[in-house]
Amino acid sequence: MEPSTFKIPPSKQAFSKARYKIAHTGFKELLDLSLQTAYQGDTSYGT
């Protein structure tokens, strides 16, 4: 079966509902990882 190729964008309400299903924990982990990478080896950065 071929995947559907609809060209109609989702409604604003459908997009908003889909956003609620996304967990914030993944974004928090990405932020923590990016901060660790940015300040790795920077001795002037304190905690």
trRosetta pair geometry for C-beta under 8 A, 3 or more apart (Angstrom, degrees):
i j d omega theta_ij theta_ji phi_ij phi_ji
10 14 4.2 -115 177 89 111 126
10 15 5.2 139 100 -56 119 83
10 18 7.5 23 137 -8 166 139
11 14 4.6 95 54 7 82 102
11 15 7.0 -146 93 -5 43 86
12 15 5.7 -55 -148 37 32 113
12 16 6.3 33 153 -20 65 107
13 16 5.7 -54 -146 36 31 112
13 17 6.4 31 154 -19 64 105
14 17 5.8 -53 -147 36 31 111
14 18 6.4 32 154 -20 64 106
15 18 5.8 -56 -149 35 30 112
15 19 6.7 38 151 -28 63 101
16 19 5.7 -48 -154 23 34 116
16 20 7.4 37 150 -22 60 98
17 20 6.0 -51 -164 24 38 112
17 21 7.5 36 145 -19 63 102
18 21 5.8 -54 -163 27 44 114
18 22 7.6 48 145 -28 66 97
19 22 5.9 -48 -162 17 44 114
22 26 7.7 -83 179 39 87 123
23 26 5.9 97 85 -4 93 95
24 27 5.6 -59 -164 42 56 111
24 28 6.1 59 141 -26 80 104
25 28 5.5 -53 -147 35 37 114
25 29 6.4 38 155 -20 67 103
26 29 5.8 -53 -150 35 32 110
26 30 6.5 32 152 -18 64 105
27 30 5.6 -52 -148 36 35 113
27 31 6.4 37 152 -20 65 104
28 31 5.7 -53 -150 35 32 112
28 32 6.4 32 153 -18 65 106
29 32 5.7 -53 -146 37 32 112
29 33 6.2 31 156 -17 65 108
30 33 5.8 -57 -146 39 29 111
30 34 6.2 27 157 -18 65 108
31 34 5.9 -57 -146 37 29 108
31 35 6.3 27 156 -17 64 107
32 35 5.9 -58 -149 37 28 109
32 36 6.4 29 154 -19 64 106
33 36 5.7 -53 -147 35 31 112
33 37 6.3 29 156 -17 65 108
34 37 5.7 -55 -146 39 31 111
34 38 6.1 32 156 -21 66 109
35 38 5.7 -54 -141 36 30 110
35 39 6.2 -3 170 9 66 112
36 39 6.8 -76 -141 52 21 87
36 40 6.1 46 157 -59 62 98
37 40 5.8 -32 -144 -7 27 120
38 42 8.0 -13 131 -10 61 138
39 42 4.7 -84 -160 36 64 125
39 45 4.5 -89 -156 82 120 171
42 45 4.3 52 104 1 113 114
